[in-house]
């Protein structure tokens, strides 16, 4: 293949990710010309509402998928946590890159960590998953929506709109922005379980044998297995809008350890489950874990969570 076109969002982090994929591909295919098709997604345009109110994480992928289906790009690079569990006809998730640091990150100009925050401190996040876990350990905190690209969020923090904000550690690290905030600390993933797919890139492609062969060099077997477990779990539980779900699978040579949590956004009711199983059982582990939590009432709890999170606003479905 002489030329490959990669579709990507135009944010600083998205371009870092696309450039990383380009560099990895050119190590294997040095004679192939690789260009970018930069797309502005709906999620990048609507910045005054939580994502869950306007259709959820698919808002970061739909326009990119439309570009691919129109024949203007062969391959797309996504943050895997933004990729819905169902692919449009004609496209497929062909590779999962090696997972980086999965943790969330506490960022503040005033306080060293969550424990140091005073009663009633304002913390910025729009993630229902983060809200649920923050409020379960610090119910006194005031949670305020936080949208925009990474630099916009950091500017709002610096201007004093928030006492602290929570972002993915890996994004801050990739952009070299950690040192721009006086106090930055990764949050132990036993304290705040990450979302499905955090810290891996998802490589979505047109359904083409040659493109699939090219994309396959980016795939990391252990990360792909962990992602399958997490995405299977979410697929069985998730409603039509974003809900508070945390799940993380850790894969070793012979075992798989999976933690999951669902609950109400205010942290007052939470279901947790852990599975430690042989790697030989991993293929069905996500569905198995979902079944256990469904039996314990997870779907009913998530229905209540959605109603609680958006009781004053109707959820729009795109």
N, C-alpha and C positions, 0 to 999 in steps of 0.2 A: 504494500500500500504506500503510495508516494506522498499523500497528504492526509492528515488527520485534523479535524476541527473539534475543539473542546468547547462545550458550552459551560458558562459559569456566570454567577452573579458578579457584580462589579465592586462589591465592598472590599476593603483592604484585606480582610481575612480570607474571603472567597478567592481573591486573586493570588494570595500566598499559596492557598491550597492548589489552585490550578497550575501555578508555576512549579510547585513541587511535583505534581503528577507529570507535567511536561518533562521535567528534568529526569525523572525516573524512567519514563518511556524512552527518552533519547539516549540513555545509557544502553538500552537494549536494541533500539532502532535508530542508530545515528544518522542514517541517510533519509529518514522520514521527516518531511516538513510538518510542523505542528503549529496551528494558528488557534486563536481564541474567538469565540462568538460571545460577547458580553451582553447579558440579559438583565433587565430590571424586573424583579418579581413584584407581585402584589404585596408580599410581606415587607418589601423594601419601601413601598409607596405609602402604606397606611401605618402611621406611627403614633396615632393618638388612641389606639385601643389595644387591649391584650389580644394576642394571636388567637386564643381560643374563642373569642367573640366573633371573629371574622373568618373562621374556617379552619383554624389549626395550622399545623406545621406544613401541610401541603402547599400553603401559600408561597413557600420559598422554592418550590419545584415545578409548579404547573406551567409557568411561562417557558421555563427551560425545556420541559418535555414537549411543549408545543413547537418550539424551534427544532427539536430533534425530529419530531414526526413530520415536520414540513421539509425535512431534508437539508437543513442548514447546519447541522452538526452531527457528528458520529457518536460522541461520547460526552457525558456530563460528570462534573465533579461536585459532589454534595457533602456537607457535614452529614454523616449517616443519621444522626439524631433527628434531622429535618425531613428524612425520607419516609413517606407513608408506607405501610406494609403491603399495599396493593399497587402493582405497576400497571400503567395503561397498556392496552394491546399494542404490540409492535416494539415495546421497550422492555428491558430486563436489567436487574441488578446483577452485574457480571463479576464484580470484585469488591472486596473489603480490604482496605489497607491495614497495615500493622497498627494495632491500637497504641496510642500514646497515654499520657497521664489522664486517668478518668475523673479526677477529683474536681469539685467546684472550688472556687477561690473567694475568700473574704477580702474585701478591699475597703480601706478607709484612710482619711487624712487625720483622724482623731484617735482612733481606738485600734488596739493591736489584734483583737479577735472578737468572736461572738460573745464570749464570757465578759469582756470588758465593756460592752455596750450598756449604757444606763437604761433604766426603766423608761419605756416610751420612745426609745430611739427609732429613727426612721431608716428603714432598710429598703433598698431598691431592688425589685425583681418582679417580673411579670409571670414567672414560672409557677404554676400551681403546685408542682412537685416540690420546689424549693420553699414555697409558702407553707405547705403542709409540714415539712420537716423542721423549718425554723420555728414555727409556732408550737410544735410539739415540745421543743426544748426551751423556748423563750416566748410564752404566750403574751408577755407584756409588750413586745415589739410592735411598732406600727409598720405595716407593709405598704409600700407605695409602688405603683406601676413604673416600669423602666423599659422604654423602647429606644430604638435608634441603633446605629452601628457602634462598635466598641469605643471609638474616639468620642462620639457624642455622649455615651454613657459616662465615660471618665470625666468629661468636661462638666457634666451635671453634678458629679460627685465633688469635683474640685471647687465648684461654685457654691457648695453647701446645701444643695437641694436635698441631699441624703447624708445621713451619718455614716452609712456604709452601703455597699452594693455587693451583690453576688454574681459572678460570671464564671464561665468555664475556665479552669486554670490553663488548659492547653492553648486556648486562643490567645490569652495574654502572653504566654511563653513564646508562641510562634511569631507574634508581632513585636517581641522585645519590649513590652510595655510594663512589665512587672515593676521595674525600678522607678517608673514614673509616679507610683503611688507610695506614700511613706510607709503605710502598713499594708502588707499583703501576705496572706497565709493560706495555703491549701487547707481545705476542710477535710478531715479524716472521712473516708468513704463509709466508715461504719456509723458516723454521725449523720452524714448526708449522702444517701445512696444516689448515684447518678441515674440519668435516663437511659433508655435503650439506645445503644449506638454511640454513646459519648466517646470522643477522642479517636474515632475511626472515620475515614472517608469512604463514602459509598460511590462506586463507579457505575453509573447507569449508562447503558448503550442502546443503540438501535439493534434490532434483532438481525444481526449479520455475522456470519461465521468468521470472517477475517477480523472484524472489529473485536469480536469475542476473544479471538486468539491473542490479539494485541493487549486487551485489557487484562487477560489472565495473568500476565507477568506482575501485576500490581497486587494480586491477591495474597493475603496471609492466612494460612489454614486455621490457626488457632483463633485469630480475630474473627474470621468468617464463621466459625463454629459458635463462638460466644454471641455474635450478632444474630445468628439464626435463632438461638435459644431465646434471646431477649425479644426479638421481633415476633416470634411465635407467641410468646407470652402476651405481648401488647395486642397482637391481632385478635386474640380470643377475648380480651377484656375491654378494649377501647370502644367508647361510644363514638357518636358522629362528631363531637367536639372534643377539644383537649380536656383531659381530666388528670387528677393527681396520681400518676403512676411512676414509681421508681423501680428499676430492675437492673441488675448487673450480674453477668456470668463471668467467672474466672476459670480459665482452662489451663490445666497442667498436662503433663505427659500421660497420666493415667486416670485423672479425676477431674470432675467439674463441680464447682461450688457456685450456687446461684442464690442471690438474696433479692427479695421483692417486697414492696410496700405499696399499699393503696390506702386512701383515707379521705377525710374531709379537709378542705383547704385551711380550716382554722386549727387543725392538728388535734382536735378533741377526740376523734375516733380514728384509729389506724389499725389496719390488718398487716401483719408481717409474716413472712414465711422464708425458710431457708431449706435448700436441698443440697446435699453433698452426695454425689453419685459417681459410679465408674464412668469413664469416658465412653465406654461401649454403649451406655444408655443415653448418651447426650442428644441424639437426633430427635427424640420425643420429649425432652426435658422441659422445654418451654410450655408445651401444651399440658404436660403433667402438672407443672406448678400452677398454671392457670386453673386447672380443674380443682386442685386442692383449695385455692383461694375462692373460687366460685362457690364451692360447697360451704365455705365459711361465711358467705354473704358478700363477696367482693362486688358483684354487679349491682346489687341493691345499694351498697355503700357509694359506689361511683355515681349512680343516678342521683342520690342525695347530694353528693359533692358538686355535681354540675348545677343542680338547682340552687345550692347555696352560693356558689361562686358568681352566678349570673342572675340572681333573683330579681335584680332591677333592670336587666337588659336582656333582650331576646337574642339567642345565639343565631347568627346568620350562617347559613350553609351554602357554600359555593359548590 
